[in-house]
Amino acid sequence: MVEMVNRPYASAFEKFAAGNPDILCLSADLTSSCEIDGFRDRHPDQFVSLGMAEQNMMSFAGGLGLAGFRPFIHTFGVFMYRRPYDQLMASIAYPRRKVRLMGFLPGVTTPGGMTHQSIEDISVMRSIPNMTILETGDATEVESICEAADTIDGPVWCRVLRGSVPRLFDTPIRVGEMRELADGDDILVVTSGICTEEALRARSALKKAGLSIRHLHLHTIKPFDHGALLDHIGSVRHGVITLENHVTEGGVGSLVAETMADAGVGKRLVRLGLRDTYAHGGSRAYLMRYYGLDALALVRGIEDLVGQSFGIGEDDLDAARVDAVHSLVKAEAL
Amino acid sequence: MRNERSSEDVALGIRRRVFEHAMRNNGGYLSQACSAGEQLAWLYNEELNLGPPTLPPIPEPFGGVPSAGNPGYHTGAGYNGPAEPGYDRLFIAPAHYALVAYATLIEVGRMAPEGLDMFNKDGSSVEMIGAEHSPGMEVHNGTLGIGLSTAAGLAWGRTRKGEPGRTWVFMSDGEVQEGQTWEAVQACAHHGIDNLYAIMDVNAQQCDGAMDSVMEVGDIRQKFLTFGAACVEIDGHDLGAMRDAVREPHEGRPLIILAHTSPFHTMSILQERFPRLHYVRFKSEDERARMNASIAADLGVEPINYTH
C-alpha cells in the first residue's frame, strides 16, 4: 500500500522559506487552501497578503523581484495566468524576475469545474519565453519543489499537489532530468503529475499481458532534455504514449510530438489527456475516468498503439485510491 | 546635476525638441509634450534624487531581450543613475510618453541629443513605446495600468530593506480606467506603503479622444482618497504648485499628485485637432507648414526646416 503524506507542501514550504529574508510568501485569499496558513501564522514578517486582486499581485511581485526578493506566489493555478496574463508577461516573465508561481489544483484535481481547473496552463507556459515549468507527481516532489524552483534564475511555474498526496519516489526533483520508472522495450509511456500514479496502477496488468513497458515520469517540462527522450524512444519497438492531466494540445503530448517530429522519428505516438474539451466539476477519480485520464484509458491507448486487445479490465488494475472530497486535509472541498 | 537651469527652461527645451522631432518626422506625440513638459522637467530637474548616469550619452543599439543566453542585458534605467539605496527610482507608466521622456533626458544632460535621432529607428534601443531597454526606462509599461503596481512592489521591498530612496511613477489619467490601478492603491493602503509617489498627467485625453467621450471616470481625486491614497490636485503647468503638493503629509499612504493640464499648452494651434490629440500626424503639407510656423512662434524658435 502506497504511503500517503498529509499536506506535504505546508511543512516543506515552511522548512524551506522560514527565516530566509529574501523569500516572501504571497497569497491571494487562498492561504489555507494553499497550505500556507501555518506559515502565515508563524512567520508573519515573510507573509504578504495581496487579496483577491491578481493583476496587482503579479506586477507587485515583479516589483518585489526588482527589489531583490524571491516571491513565492500561492493561489490556484488558473488565477495566476488567465486573468493576469498580461501582468505575468510584462512584469514577471519578460524581465526574468525570480518569482516562483506555485499553482495549486492542476487540471482535474478539483471539483471546482472550469473556473478552477487549470487545464491549459502548461501549453500557455511553454510558449512564454524565459519560463521554467515544473510539475509534482508525488509527495517527495511536492516536498522538494520549493528548493528546486528556487535554483532557477528566472520565473518558475509549478503545478503543486496538496492535501493527501501519495509518496511514489524517494529522490527529490532534479531540474532538467526525468525519472525512468521502467526500462522495457515494447512501449514508451510518458506521464507527468497525477497521471504517473495511474500508469503505475496499470503496470502489473500490462506485464501479465506480456508487454514490456518503458516508463518515464516528467517533473521538468521546460527546459527539456530532448536527447534523453529520443534515446528512450529509440529503445522501444512499437511507439510512444503520453498521459497528462492537461489538454493534449501544448502539454506533454505536444512536447513529445515536437521532439519526435524535429528528429524525424517515424514511430507512432498516442496522446492521452483532455481532448479539446473543458472538464466539469466532480471527484478526481470520476473526472479521470470520464475524460480518459486514468489507468484504464492508458491500457486502451496502448492497445490502440500495438493494434491488439489484451482483455484487461478495471478488475485487473491495481486499486485506485479514492480521495475523500470532504477531508480534514483540505481547507474546503474545492 | 540639479538646478543648473530653471525647470521652466527645461520644460521649454523639452517642447522644442519634441516639436522639432515631430516636424521632421511628419508627426508625433506633440500633445504629451504640451501637457507633461512641466511635470517631467520638475521631476528630473528638481524633485528626484538621482545619481549620475551609468550608461553612455549616446544610447547603445538594441542589445537583445532578457534571456538566459543574453548575460549582458541591461535596462535603460542607468540614464536615471545607479539603483542605489539612497536614490529615487522613476517609472514612466504610460510608455507612450517615451518621446517626451527622452527629450527630458537630453534637456537635463543625461542623454546626448543624438539619442532622439535614433527614436523609432530599426535596431535602436530608443523605441517609440518605451521598452525596458530604452533610455530612462526600467520596466515595460507599454501595457497601461501596470506601472503603479510594480512601483508598489518595489517601494514595499525598498522599505523592507531599509532603503531611504523613494519610488516615483509618472502616470497618465487614462490609466484610472484600468482596474489594476485601483487594486494597486488598495494594496498600498493595506500595507501602508508611503515611500511611493505618483504624479499623473490629467490631460483628459486618450487614444480615441476626450476621455469623457470614451469612458467617464468621475472624480479621480475622490476615488484615490476612498481607495486609501493621499491625493492632491494642482495645475499641472504650475511648478510652484508641484513643489507644494509633494509636501502633503501622507504617512502610511502613497501620495498621488493629479496634475491637471492642457493637451495644447504652449502649442495653441493643436486645438484644431481636438479631440484627437494622442498622436498628431499632419494631414497635409499645408497643415504641416501652418503648424510649423505657429508652434515655432509659440516656442520662440525658427520654423523647422524639414525638407531635408
Chai-1 contact restraints between the chains, C-beta under 6 A:
chainA,res_idxA,chainB,res_idxB,connection_type,confidence,min_distance_angstrom,max_distance_angstrom,comment,restraint_id
A,L50,B,A187,contact,1.0,0.0,6.0,A-B,restraint_1
A,A53,B,E183,contact,1.0,0.0,6.0,A-B,restraint_2
A,Q55,B,Q180,contact,1.0,0.0,6.0,A-B,restraint_3
A,Q55,B,E183,contact,1.0,0.0,6.0,A-B,restraint_4
A,N56,B,S149,contact,1.0,0.0,6.0,A-B,restraint_5
A,N56,B,Q180,contact,1.0,0.0,6.0,A-B,restraint_6
A,N56,B,E183,contact,1.0,0.0,6.0,A-B,restraint_7
A,N56,B,A184,contact,1.0,0.0,6.0,A-B,restraint_8
A,N56,B,A187,contact,1.0,0.0,6.0,A-B,restraint_9
A,S59,B,I146,contact,1.0,0.0,6.0,A-B,restraint_10
A,S59,B,S149,contact,1.0,0.0,6.0,A-B,restraint_11
A,S59,B,T150,contact,1.0,0.0,6.0,A-B,restraint_12
A,F60,B,S149,contact,1.0,0.0,6.0,A-B,restraint_13
A,F60,B,A152,contact,1.0,0.0,6.0,A-B,restraint_14
A,F60,B,G153,contact,1.0,0.0,6.0,A-B,restraint_15
A,G62,B,T150,contact,1.0,0.0,6.0,A-B,restraint_16
A,G63,B,T150,contact,1.0,0.0,6.0,A-B,restraint_17
A,G63,B,G153,contact,1.0,0.0,6.0,A-B,restraint_18
A,G63,B,L154,contact,1.0,0.0,6.0,A-B,restraint_19
A,L64,B,G153,contact,1.0,0.0,6.0,A-B,restraint_20
A,L64,B,G157,contact,1.0,0.0,6.0,A-B,restraint_21
A,L66,B,L154,contact,1.0,0.0,6.0,A-B,restraint_22
A,A67,B,L154,contact,1.0,0.0,6.0,A-B,restraint_23
A,A67,B,G157,contact,1.0,0.0,6.0,A-B,restraint_24
A,A67,B,R158,contact,1.0,0.0,6.0,A-B,restraint_25
A,F69,B,G157,contact,1.0,0.0,6.0,A-B,restraint_26
A,D86,B,T143,contact,1.0,0.0,6.0,A-B,restraint_27
A,Q87,B,I146,contact,1.0,0.0,6.0,A-B,restraint_28
A,A90,B,H140,contact,1.0,0.0,6.0,A-B,restraint_29
A,A90,B,T143,contact,1.0,0.0,6.0,A-B,restraint_30
A,A90,B,I146,contact,1.0,0.0,6.0,A-B,restraint_31
A,S91,B,I146,contact,1.0,0.0,6.0,A-B,restraint_32
A,S91,B,T150,contact,1.0,0.0,6.0,A-B,restraint_33
A,Y94,B,H140,contact,1.0,0.0,6.0,A-B,restraint_34
A,P95,B,P66,contact,1.0,0.0,6.0,A-B,restraint_35
A,R96,B,P66,contact,1.0,0.0,6.0,A-B,restraint_36
